[in-house]
Amino acid sequence: MRQGAHSTRPEADLAGDGQHGTAHERIYESLKAALMNGAFWPGERLVVRDLAERFSTSPMPVREALRRLVSEQALSNHPNRGVIVPPATVESIADLQRVRCSIEGAATEWAAATITAAEIKKLKSLNDRMLACTRQRDPSDYLALNTEFHFTIYKAARSGILIPIIEGLWLQAGPRLNIMRGEATIGMGMDHHQEIVAALLEGDGARARRALVRDISDAADIMLRAAAADGGQISMERPRVGRKPASGRKVAAAERPRLRKAQR
């Protein structure tokens, strides 16, 4: 999947382009982008019937797409709940942090030698849009913009081998990053983004890598504290679209899964 094709809105990630490939492939790509952009939460259940309705398709291609994502460890099969987004445990958060810092750090350092002026301009624009989300306390676009910001850097490293590896990491990271668009956390790490852009502009790969590592590590620290305070894992089981939770509390728009029908 081309990262440049990612929408900056989570709800658009489930729309699919409707133009190429089989139904299974379109659904797979849309779910993949949605996971990376934080359209799902750790512990969330993915119901075949509901997804088939949103994609205007039969259950079969949805099941095939979910099986593929399970095989890639982006989703897991729960014995009682079916296919879910894996909960984020303290151990898995720390492990993912270590791997991301190493691999994404290398990509960021390499990008300093090959990034173009147009890509720098794009990074500044994305950063400005994230800052606008922060000022307006509007989280709807925040994580998708963050994904696009990071992958603009990683693509600038000019490594076709590296991008699919990083995509695999973000399939796990995306749902966990939802914690970063809460009222108390939205905008945290933006100073690291600014430092990364400044370092890339100067061609200083080591400095850009250090800022990227701080960005990932600060977010992981927040996740680790949240997991430790919640019994050792982050797992947010939300109601299906259109239903209230058992407590009767309505789910805020920013918390609700954003699903749209795929075009045929």
C-alpha positions in Angstrom: 0.0 0.0 0.0 1.3 3.4 -0.9 1.5 5.6 2.2 0.9 8.7 0.1 -2.6 7.3 -0.5 -3.6 7.6 3.1 -6.5 9.9 3.9 -6.0 12.4 6.7 -9.4 11.5 8.1 -9.9 8.2 10.0 -13.5 7.8 8.6 -12.2 7.9 5.1 -9.8 5.1 5.7 -12.6 2.6 5.6 -14.1 3.9 2.4 -11.7 2.1 0.0 -10.8 3.5 -3.4 -13.4 1.3 -5.2 -11.4 1.3 -8.4 -8.8 -1.5 -8.3 -8.3 -5.0 -7.0 -10.7 -7.6 -5.5 -13.1 -6.8 -2.8 -10.9 -8.7 -0.4 -7.9 -6.5 -1.4 -9.8 -3.3 -1.1 -11.2 -4.2 2.3 -7.7 -5.3 3.5 -6.1 -2.1 2.4 -8.8 0.0 4.0 -8.6 -1.8 7.3 -4.9 -1.7 7.2 -4.9 2.1 6.8 -7.6 2.5 9.5 -5.5 0.5 12.0 -2.4 2.6 11.2 -4.4 5.8 11.6 -6.0 4.9 14.9 -9.5 4.3 13.7 -9.7 1.3 16.1 -8.8 1.0 19.7 -6.9 -1.7 21.6 -9.3 -4.5 22.6 -11.9 -3.4 20.0 -13.9 -6.2 18.4 -14.3 -6.3 14.6 -17.6 -7.8 13.7 -17.8 -9.4 10.2 -21.5 -8.6 9.7 -21.0 -4.9 10.6 -18.0 -4.5 8.4 -19.7 -6.2 5.5 -22.6 -3.8 5.7 -20.2 -0.8 5.8 -18.3 -2.1 2.8 -21.5 -3.1 0.9 -20.2 -6.6 0.3 -20.7 -10.2 1.4 -19.0 -11.5 4.6 -16.5 -13.7 2.7 -14.0 -10.9 1.6 -14.3 -9.3 5.0 -13.3 -12.7 6.7 -10.4 -13.1 4.2 -9.1 -9.6 5.0 -9.4 -10.2 8.8 -7.6 -13.5 8.5 -4.8 -11.8 6.6 -4.5 -9.1 9.3 -4.5 -11.8 12.0 -1.6 -13.6 10.2 0.3 -10.3 10.2 -0.3 -9.9 14.0 -2.2 -6.7 13.4 -5.4 -8.4 14.8 -5.9 -11.5 17.0 -8.5 -14.2 17.5 -10.0 -14.1 20.9 -11.6 -17.4 22.1 -14.8 -15.7 23.2 -15.0 -12.4 21.3 -13.7 -13.3 17.8 -11.4 -11.0 15.9 -10.1 -8.1 18.0 -7.4 -5.4 18.0 -4.8 -6.8 20.5 -4.8 -5.2 23.9 -1.7 -3.2 24.6 0.2 -4.8 27.5 3.1 -3.2 29.4 5.4 -5.8 27.8 4.2 -5.3 24.3 4.3 -1.5 24.6 7.9 -1.6 25.8 8.9 -4.1 23.1 7.3 -2.1 20.3 9.0 1.1 21.5 12.4 -0.6 21.4 11.9 -1.9 17.9 10.3 1.3 16.5 13.1 3.5 17.9 15.7 1.3 16.2 14.0 0.9 12.8 12.2 4.2 12.4 15.2 6.0 13.9 17.4 4.5 11.2 14.9 5.6 8.5 14.8 9.1 9.9 18.6 9.4 9.9 18.9 8.1 6.3 16.2 10.6 5.2 18.4 13.5 6.2 20.6 12.7 3.2 17.9 12.3 0.6 14.9 14.3 1.6 13.7 17.0 -0.9 12.7 20.6 -0.4 9.1 19.6 -1.4 9.1 16.9 1.3 10.3 19.4 3.9 7.6 21.8 2.9 5.0 19.0 3.2 6.3 18.1 6.7 5.9 21.8 7.8 2.4 21.9 6.4 1.4 18.6 8.2 2.9 19.9 11.4 0.9 23.2 11.1 -2.3 21.2 10.6 -1.5 19.1 13.7 -0.9 22.2 15.7 -4.3 23.6 14.6 -5.9 20.4 15.8 -4.1 20.9 19.1 -5.2 24.6 19.5 -8.8 23.7 18.6 -8.8 20.6 20.8 -10.1 18.7 17.8 -8.7 15.2 17.6 -10.6 14.0 14.5 -7.7 14.4 12.1 -4.8 14.3 14.5 -3.6 10.7 14.3 -4.0 10.5 10.5 -1.9 13.6 10.1 0.6 12.2 12.5 0.8 9.0 10.4 1.3 11.0 7.2 4.0 13.1 8.9 6.0 10.1 9.9 5.7 8.2 6.7 6.7 11.3 4.7 10.0 11.1 6.5 10.3 7.3 6.2 9.6 7.4 2.4 12.3 10.1 2.1 14.8 7.5 3.2 14.3 5.9 -0.3 14.2 2.3 0.9 11.5 0.1 -0.6 12.4 -2.7 1.8 12.1 -0.5 4.9 8.6 0.9 4.3 6.7 -2.5 4.6 8.6 -3.3 7.8 7.6 0.1 9.3 4.0 -0.4 8.2 3.9 -3.7 10.1 5.0 -1.8 13.2 2.4 0.9 12.7 -0.4 -1.7 12.4 0.3 -2.4 16.1 1.2 1.2 17.1 -1.8 3.0 15.4 -4.5 1.8 17.8 -2.4 2.5 20.9 -1.7 6.0 19.7 -5.4 6.8 20.4 -4.3 7.7 23.9 -2.4 10.6 22.4 -5.5 12.4 21.2 -7.2 12.8 24.6 -7.7 16.2 26.1 -4.7 15.9 28.4 -2.3 14.5 25.8 -3.2 15.9 22.4 -0.3 18.0 21.1 2.3 16.3 23.3 5.4 15.6 21.2 4.9 18.4 18.7 8.1 20.0 19.9 9.9 16.8 18.8 8.3 17.1 15.4 9.6 20.6 15.0 13.0 19.4 16.0 12.9 16.6 13.5 12.0 19.0 10.7 14.7 21.5 11.7 17.4 18.7 11.8 16.3 17.3 8.4 16.4 20.8 6.9 20.0 21.0 8.0 20.8 17.5 6.9 21.7 16.4 10.4 20.6 12.8 10.5 21.9 12.0 14.0 20.0 14.9 15.5 16.8 14.0 13.6 17.1 10.4 14.8 17.5 11.5 18.4 14.3 13.7 18.1 12.4 10.9 16.6 13.4 8.5 19.4 12.3 11.0 22.0 9.0 11.4 20.1 8.3 7.6 20.2 9.6 7.2 23.7 7.5 10.0 25.3 4.4 8.6 23.7 5.3 5.1 24.9 5.9 6.4 28.5 2.3 7.7 28.5 1.0 4.4 27.3 3.0 2.5 29.9 1.7 4.6 32.7 -1.9 4.1 31.4 -1.4 0.4 31.1 0.2 0.1 34.5 -2.7 2.0 36.1 -5.3 -0.2 34.4 -4.2 -3.6 35.4 -1.2 -4.0 33.1 -2.8 -3.4 29.7 -4.8 -0.9 27.6 -8.0 -2.5 26.4 -10.9 -0.3 25.5 -14.0 -2.3 24.6 -16.4 0.1 22.9 -19.9 -0.6 21.8 -20.8 -1.3 18.3 -21.8 1.6 16.1 -25.2 3.0 17.0 -25.4 1.3 20.5 -24.8 2.7 23.9 -22.4 1.1 26.3 -23.8 -0.8 29.2 -23.3 2.2 31.5 -25.6 4.3 29.3 -22.8 6.8 28.6 -22.8 8.0 25.1 -19.5 7.6 23.2 -18.0 10.8 22.1 -17.7 11.4 18.3 -13.9 11.3 18.5 -14.1 7.9 20.3 -16.6 6.2 17.9 -15.3 4.0 15.1 -15.5 5.9 11.8 -17.0 3.6 9.2 -18.2 4.4 5.8 -19.4 2.2 3.0 -16.8 1.3 0.4 -17.5 2.2 -3.1 -17.8 -0.6 -5.6 
